[in-house]
């Protein structure tokens, strides 16, 4: 059985979250430790621990996350100013919850990233 993460509990409504979007395939909610004025997590409802675990025959999972994030950015009025989407894969990249998810960051000028800590 796959790990039961905090994101799975949010999907099942066992713990609260500020949900901003949901459909049959994914859920999106505000990050509880935002790294930008807008920080929303887009999470597939299908269990996939990391990008490495994404089945080769299911690339549409990533596409749905990206399209939903872009649509949210447009609806919220910050798409033209710009936004960043990020996916972390495993611990060295900063993944702390092992359920695939996409971060949408916006609402301010975003700095550089990717330098080693």
C-alpha positions in Angstrom: 0.0 0.0 0.0 1.2 3.5 -0.8 2.2 5.9 1.9 -0.8 7.8 3.4 0.4 11.4 3.3 -1.1 14.7 4.5 -2.2 15.3 0.9 -4.2 12.1 0.8 -5.9 13.2 4.1 -6.7 16.5 2.5 -8.2 14.8 -0.6 -10.4 12.7 1.7 -11.3 15.8 3.8 -9.9 14.2 7.0 -7.9 17.4 7.6 -8.8 21.0 6.6 -7.2 22.9 3.8 -8.0 26.1 1.9 -9.1 24.4 -1.3 -9.1 26.7 -4.3 -9.9 24.2 -7.1 -11.0 20.6 -7.4 -12.2 18.3 -10.1 -12.4 14.5 -10.6 -8.7 14.2 -11.1 -7.0 16.8 -8.9 -7.3 19.1 -6.0 -5.5 22.5 -5.4 -5.1 24.2 -2.1 -3.0 27.0 -0.5 0.3 26.0 1.0 0.4 26.3 4.8 4.0 27.6 4.6 3.9 29.9 1.5 7.1 30.8 -0.2 5.4 33.7 -2.2 2.2 35.8 -1.8 0.4 33.2 -3.9 1.5 29.6 -3.2 -1.0 26.9 -4.3 -0.3 23.2 -4.5 -1.9 21.2 -7.3 -2.1 17.5 -6.4 -3.4 14.5 -8.4 -6.0 12.4 -6.6 -4.2 9.3 -8.1 -1.4 8.2 -5.8 2.0 8.8 -7.3 4.8 9.3 -4.8 7.3 11.2 -6.9 7.9 12.2 -10.5 10.1 9.1 -10.8 7.0 7.0 -10.0 4.8 8.5 -12.7 3.8 5.6 -15.0 5.1 6.1 -18.5 1.6 5.6 -19.9 0.1 8.4 -17.7 1.8 11.6 -18.7 -1.6 13.3 -18.7 -1.3 13.5 -14.9 1.4 16.2 -15.3 -0.5 17.9 -18.1 -3.6 18.2 -16.0 -1.7 19.8 -13.1 0.0 22.3 -15.4 -3.2 23.2 -17.3 -5.1 23.6 -14.0 -2.3 25.9 -12.6 -2.3 28.0 -15.8 -6.1 28.3 -15.7 -6.0 29.3 -12.0 -3.3 32.0 -12.8 -5.5 33.5 -15.5 -8.6 33.4 -13.4 -6.9 35.1 -10.5 -5.4 37.8 -12.7 -1.7 37.2 -12.3 -0.9 35.2 -15.4 0.3 38.2 -17.4 2.6 39.4 -14.6 4.0 35.9 -14.4 4.1 32.9 -12.2 6.4 29.9 -11.5 5.5 26.2 -11.4 7.8 23.8 -9.6 7.9 20.1 -9.0 10.4 18.7 -6.5 11.5 15.1 -6.8 12.9 13.4 -3.7 14.6 14.8 -0.6 17.6 16.6 -2.2 15.2 18.6 -4.3 13.1 19.6 -1.3 10.2 17.1 -1.6 8.8 16.6 1.9 5.4 15.1 1.1 5.7 12.0 -1.0 2.6 12.5 -3.2 3.3 14.1 -6.6 2.4 17.8 -6.6 3.0 21.0 -8.4 3.7 24.3 -6.7 2.3 27.5 -8.3 4.1 30.6 -7.0 3.1 34.2 -7.9 2.1 37.5 -6.6 5.5 39.2 -6.5 8.8 39.4 -8.4 10.3 35.9 -7.8 14.1 35.6 -7.2 16.5 33.0 -8.6 16.4 29.5 -7.5 18.3 26.2 -7.9 21.5 27.0 -6.1 22.8 24.4 -3.6 22.2 25.1 0.0 
